[in-house]
Amino acid sequence: MSQDSHHGKWTISSSDDDDEDLPLSGTATSKPRRPAASNHSSHRSASPPSPKLEPVTATMEVKPEPAKTPVSSLVIGSEARQSAAVNQLNPVKYETSPSLAGKRKKEVSDGSGWALSDSDDDGDVEGKSLSNLPNRAPPSPKTKKAKVENERPPSPHGRLYYIDEPEDFFESSIPCLNDTYRFYLNKVTGLDRKYNSGALHIRDILSPLFGTLKESVQFNYCFDIAWMVKQYPSEFRDLPVLIVHGDKREAKARLVQQAQPFPHVRFCQAKLDIAFGTHHTKMMLLWYEEGFRVIILTSNLIRADWYQKTQGMWMSPMFPRLPKGSSASAGESPTFFKRDLLEYLASYRAPELEEWIQRIKEHDLSETRVYLIGSTPGRYTGSDMERWGHLRMRKLLYDHTEPIPGEERWPVIGQFSSIGSMGLDKTKWLAGEFQRTLTTLGKSSFRPNPPMHLLYPSVEDVRTSLEGYPAGGSLPYSIQTAQKQLWLHSYFHRWKANTTGRSHAMPHIKTYMRVSPDFTQLAWFLVTSANLSKAAWGALEKNNTQVMVRSYELGVLYVPSAFNMKTFPVHKNPFPVSSSSGFPVPFDLPPTSYSPKG
């Protein structure tokens, strides 16, 4: 179902970011629930939708695949659903009974549902809510082929759409990486080989090339446990893994059920005491014979997130163990990364993380050159307001950057995969609060109003992507929210990434930066799990005396002073990897605005 507005046609989404309009998640029904439904008619029409001023909205419909279904009729939702189908040991059953409305749950691979992709929005149901099945009878069980473990989910482009990773896709020796910034993109299946040189797959990260693993922790939002276990090399596959997640009730039970065949997998449930918050942080803690490593990333632990999407990560150096008897302050970095990481882990108040907190204390993190920016759920006052979210970022930019002549002409760029509710006009949060943070440069009292460019793929970007329309399942922006903030759409710019070869690999990465008027220099750069939403970044309350944060998020901030630089030069050709001092921005600069309505 689609609706028209003066900004073009919008496809109804099942992900709503408005607190007041949140659909009940976890329902699987054959009856449409208004307004979160879509019949994808525009997606299957002969004439594709125009890319003009038309952000993609998440379409969460799932269609069963009967035997020999015509390619044109295959429509699937988010990438996590695709991943869930991969590890089904039993045939998928389609719910035809009345809605189970009222139960918040994330459908994962338990043989009866689909795992959905992730979001951090105010309603954070992009990944957690199962949209309505279409109004048609499900295929007969007799004609539905039983899923086998290695069978892939249906593709709208046919079975040949999937491209297996070539033999040399994974690293067999220590890869050539640019160690200056330690910011890497994920490998993308199907790209020219040079665009994966210096990029990493999860199998590379967990391989013995980076250390002799002893134990690990995986913080994430969406999990396919069986797939995750297979990404560890055989020699590390049975070592202890702790999963830090935010699932509750039925979703938690299903997650635990996924792990039944793997006794080495344990769980730690993050406390989510504020409505509509999620555990959106994506981080790996890897403990080796040789030391310790931290990886902060944007990918869920599902196959589709590591397949044909643009993702990013910061990978720490190997942190060596401190000599016994070292002081409590030993091993700190100039960016206080150790202190901030320990504070972030302590915010979980989880006994399961205590041994990891102790391990980190015993290692030397002094080589770290990035600042940690986390969000944890809560309402904060006084000095605590600057501990988390965008006020934490404002404080870091105030303390560790310098004013730049003509900075009013230095645009702010935000790039993300999900959009939350920001109010009836820009003053409510985006300009009145968030933009003030992003435009902070040093201790200057000057408050410029520079251009702000927001990168979010258009429908045309999604249609022509490697995944096709299913990529929209990871780009939720609900029609309900969109129509309440039409003012936002003048900020939108297309996803174009020819410099990294990733124009057709839809972004699940989230990046924010301040760039020079000629787009050749960066004043700072952030890679994070945080999308464009108040839930992720926090929102001021009570006449600006309190900030409320709903979700767990984590990212790293690069500022030039930590690298003994005035600004970061933008790397014009980041692939194949080189020793250049240029920063590898993952998309093309300058950004391309949406076409004006013509």
ChimeraX attribute file (.defattr): number of C-alpha atoms within 10 A of each C-alpha:
attribute: neighborCount
match mode: 1-to-1
recipient: residues
	/A:1	14
	/A:2	16
	/A:3	11
	/A:4	10
	/A:5	11
	/A:6	9
	/A:7	17
	/A:8	15
	/A:9	19
	/A:10	25
	/A:11	27
	/A:12	27
	/A:13	28
	/A:14	35
	/A:15	37
	/A:16	30
	/A:17	33
	/A:18	22
	/A:19	15
	/A:20	9
	/A:21	11
	/A:22	19
	/A:23	25
	/A:24	19
	/A:25	25
	/A:26	24
	/A:27	26
	/A:28	25
	/A:29	21
	/A:30	20
	/A:31	16
	/A:32	17
	/A:33	17
	/A:34	11
	/A:35	14
	/A:36	23
	/A:37	23
	/A:38	24
	/A:39	20
	/A:40	19
	/A:41	10
	/A:42	16
	/A:43	16
	/A:44	15
	/A:45	10
	/A:46	7
	/A:47	8
	/A:48	12
	/A:49	18
	/A:50	14
	/A:51	22
	/A:52	18
	/A:53	24
	/A:54	23
	/A:55	29
	/A:56	29
	/A:57	26
	/A:58	28
	/A:59	32
	/A:60	34
	/A:61	24
	/A:62	22
	/A:63	19
	/A:64	21
	/A:65	21
	/A:66	17
	/A:67	12
	/A:68	8
	/A:69	12
	/A:70	12
	/A:71	14
	/A:72	13
	/A:73	14
	/A:74	18
	/A:75	24
	/A:76	24
	/A:77	25
	/A:78	29
	/A:79	30
	/A:80	29
	/A:81	27
	/A:82	24
	/A:83	26
	/A:84	28
	/A:85	29
	/A:86	24
	/A:87	24
	/A:88	25
	/A:89	16
	/A:90	15
	/A:91	15
	/A:92	20
	/A:93	14
	/A:94	20
	/A:95	17
	/A:96	13
	/A:97	10
	/A:98	11
	/A:99	17
	/A:100	14
	/A:101	13
	/A:102	11
	/A:103	15
	/A:104	21
	/A:105	24
	/A:106	28
	/A:107	27
	/A:108	28
	/A:109	29
	/A:110	19
	/A:111	18
	/A:112	15
	/A:113	22
	/A:114	26
	/A:115	29
	/A:116	30
	/A:117	30
	/A:118	30
	/A:119	33
	/A:120	34
	/A:121	33
	/A:122	28
	/A:123	28
	/A:124	33
	/A:125	30
	/A:126	31
	/A:127	29
	/A:128	30
	/A:129	29
	/A:130	31
	/A:131	29
	/A:132	26
	/A:133	26
	/A:134	19
	/A:135	11
	/A:136	9
	/A:137	11
	/A:138	18
	/A:139	15
	/A:140	10
	/A:141	13
	/A:142	9
	/A:143	11
	/A:144	17
	/A:145	13
	/A:146	14
	/A:147	18
	/A:148	14
	/A:149	12
	/A:150	11
	/A:151	13
	/A:152	17
	/A:153	20
	/A:154	22
	/A:155	21
	/A:156	18
	/A:157	18
	/A:158	13
	/A:159	12
	/A:160	8
	/A:161	12
	/A:162	18
	/A:163	11
	/A:164	11
	/A:165	12
	/A:166	10
	/A:167	8
	/A:168	8
	/A:169	18
	/A:170	17
	/A:171	17
	/A:172	12
	/A:173	11
	/A:174	11
	/A:175	16
	/A:176	14
	/A:177	18
	/A:178	19
	/A:179	14
	/A:180	13
	/A:181	19
	/A:182	15
	/A:183	24
	/A:184	21
	/A:185	25
	/A:186	24
	/A:187	27
	/A:188	26
	/A:189	21
	/A:190	18
	/A:191	16
	/A:192	10
	/A:193	16
	/A:194	14
	/A:195	20
	/A:196	23
	/A:197	20
	/A:198	20
	/A:199	24
	/A:200	23
	/A:201	20
	/A:202	17
	/A:203	16
	/A:204	22
	/A:205	18
	/A:206	20
	/A:207	23
	/A:208	18
	/A:209	13
	/A:210	18
	/A:211	18
	/A:212	17
	/A:213	23
	/A:214	17
	/A:215	18
	/A:216	21
	/A:217	22
	/A:218	22
	/A:219	25
	/A:220	25
	/A:221	25
	/A:222	28
	/A:223	26
	/A:224	23
	/A:225	23
	/A:226	19
	/A:227	16
	/A:228	17
	/A:229	20
	/A:230	12
	/A:231	19
	/A:232	20
	/A:233	15
	/A:234	11
	/A:235	11
	/A:236	18
	/A:237	17
	/A:238	16
	/A:239	16
	/A:240	17
	/A:241	21
	/A:242	19
	/A:243	22
	/A:244	25
	/A:245	24
	/A:246	23
	/A:247	24
	/A:248	17
	/A:249	11
	/A:250	15
	/A:251	20
	/A:252	18
	/A:253	12
	/A:254	18
	/A:255	24
	/A:256	16
	/A:257	15
	/A:258	18
	/A:259	17
	/A:260	12
	/A:261	11
	/A:262	17
	/A:263	11
	/A:264	15
	/A:265	19
	/A:266	15
	/A:267	17
	/A:268	19
	/A:269	16
	/A:270	21
	/A:271	21
	/A:272	20
	/A:273	12
	/A:274	15
	/A:275	14
	/A:276	19
	/A:277	26
	/A:278	32
	/A:279	29
	/A:280	29
	/A:281	30
	/A:282	26
	/A:283	25
	/A:284	22
	/A:285	19
	/A:286	24
	/A:287	22
	/A:288	19
	/A:289	12
	/A:290	15
	/A:291	22
	/A:292	26
	/A:293	22
	/A:294	20
	/A:295	16
	/A:296	24
	/A:297	29
	/A:298	29
	/A:299	27
	/A:300	26
	/A:301	24
	/A:302	24
	/A:303	21
	/A:304	21
	/A:305	23
	/A:306	20
	/A:307	23
	/A:308	26
	/A:309	28
	/A:310	27
	/A:311	27
	/A:312	26
	/A:313	25
	/A:314	22
	/A:315	19
	/A:316	20
	/A:317	17
	/A:318	20
	/A:319	22
	/A:320	18
	/A:321	18
	/A:322	17
	/A:323	11
	/A:324	7
	/A:325	8
	/A:326	13
	/A:327	11
	/A:328	9
	/A:329	11
	/A:330	17
	/A:331	25
	/A:332	18
	/A:333	18
	/A:334	15
	/A:335	19
	/A:336	17
	/A:337	22
	/A:338	24
	/A:339	17
	/A:340	16
	/A:341	19
	/A:342	15
	/A:343	14
	/A:344	21
	/A:345	15
	/A:346	14
	/A:347	15
	/A:348	19
	/A:349	12
	/A:350	14
	/A:351	10
	/A:352	16
	/A:353	17
	/A:354	12
	/A:355	10
	/A:356	18
	/A:357	16
	/A:358	11
	/A:359	14
	/A:360	24
	/A:361	22
	/A:362	23
	/A:363	22
	/A:364	23
	/A:365	28
	/A:366	17
	/A:367	16
	/A:368	21
	/A:369	24
	/A:370	24
	/A:371	24
	/A:372	25
	/A:373	26
	/A:374	27
	/A:375	28
	/A:376	30
	/A:377	27
	/A:378	17
	/A:379	17
	/A:380	19
	/A:381	15
	/A:382	9
	/A:383	7
	/A:384	13
	/A:385	21
	/A:386	17
	/A:387	19
	/A:388	28
	/A:389	29
	/A:390	28
	/A:391	24
	/A:392	20
	/A:393	24
	/A:394	20
	/A:395	18
	/A:396	22
	/A:397	22
	/A:398	18
	/A:399	13
	/A:400	16
	/A:401	20
	/A:402	19
	/A:403	15
	/A:404	16
	/A:405	8
	/A:406	11
	/A:407	20
	/A:408	16
	/A:409	16
	/A:410	24
	/A:411	22
	/A:412	22
	/A:413	21
	/A:414	22
	/A:415	25
	/A:416	22
	/A:417	25
	/A:418	28
	/A:419	26
	/A:420	27
	/A:421	24
	/A:422	24
	/A:423	16
	/A:424	15
	/A:425	15
	/A:426	16
	/A:427	13
	/A:428	13
	/A:429	20
	/A:430	19
	/A:431	16
	/A:432	12
	/A:433	18
	/A:434	22
	/A:435	19
	/A:436	17
	/A:437	20
	/A:438	23
	/A:439	25
	/A:440	24
	/A:441	26
	/A:442	18
	/A:443	14
	/A:444	11
	/A:445	9
	/A:446	13
	/A:447	12
	/A:448	15
	/A:449	16
	/A:450	17
	/A:451	14
	/A:452	19
	/A:453	21
	/A:454	22
	/A:455	27
	/A:456	26
	/A:457	28
	/A:458	24
	/A:459	26
	/A:460	20
	/A:461	24
	/A:462	25
	/A:463	21
	/A:464	15
	/A:465	20
	/A:466	25
	/A:467	23
	/A:468	20
	/A:469	27
	/A:470	26
	/A:471	28
	/A:472	29
	/A:473	28
	/A:474	28
	/A:475	31
	/A:476	31
	/A:477	32
	/A:478	28
	/A:479	24
	/A:480	21
	/A:481	21
	/A:482	24
	/A:483	17
	/A:484	15
	/A:485	15
	/A:486	14
	/A:487	14
	/A:488	17
	/A:489	15
	/A:490	15
	/A:491	17
	/A:492	24
	/A:493	24
	/A:494	26
	/A:495	27
	/A:496	25
	/A:497	20
	/A:498	14
	/A:499	19
	/A:500	23
	/A:501	22
	/A:502	24
	/A:503	24
	/A:504	22
	/A:505	27
	/A:506	28
	/A:507	30
	/A:508	24
	/A:509	24
	/A:510	24
	/A:511	26
	/A:512	22
	/A:513	20
	/A:514	24
	/A:515	25
	/A:516	20
	/A:517	17
	/A:518	11
	/A:519	16
	/A:520	17
	/A:521	19
	/A:522	25
	/A:523	26
	/A:524	22
	/A:525	19
	/A:526	20
	/A:527	25
	/A:528	26
	/A:529	31
	/A:530	33
	/A:531	26
	/A:532	23
	/A:533	25
	/A:534	27
	/A:535	31
	/A:536	34
	/A:537	28
	/A:538	28
	/A:539	24
	/A:540	19
	/A:541	13
	/A:542	8
	/A:543	7
	/A:544	11
	/A:545	11
	/A:546	16
	/A:547	24
	/A:548	23
	/A:549	26
	/A:550	30
	/A:551	34
	/A:552	33
	/A:553	28
	/A:554	26
	/A:555	25
	/A:556	24
	/A:557	21
	/A:558	21
	/A:559	26
	/A:560	20
	/A:561	16
	/A:562	16
	/A:563	14
	/A:564	8
	/A:565	11
	/A:566	17
	/A:567	21
	/A:568	22
	/A:569	21
	/A:570	20
	/A:571	17
	/A:572	16
	/A:573	16
	/A:574	23
	/A:575	18
	/A:576	15
	/A:577	18
	/A:578	15
	/A:579	11
	/A:580	15
	/A:581	14
	/A:582	19
	/A:583	22
	/A:584	23
	/A:585	23
	/A:586	25
	/A:587	21
	/A:588	19
	/A:589	17
	/A:590	15
	/A:591	18
	/A:592	14
	/A:593	17
	/A:594	22
	/A:595	14
	/A:596	10
	/A:597	12
	/A:598	4
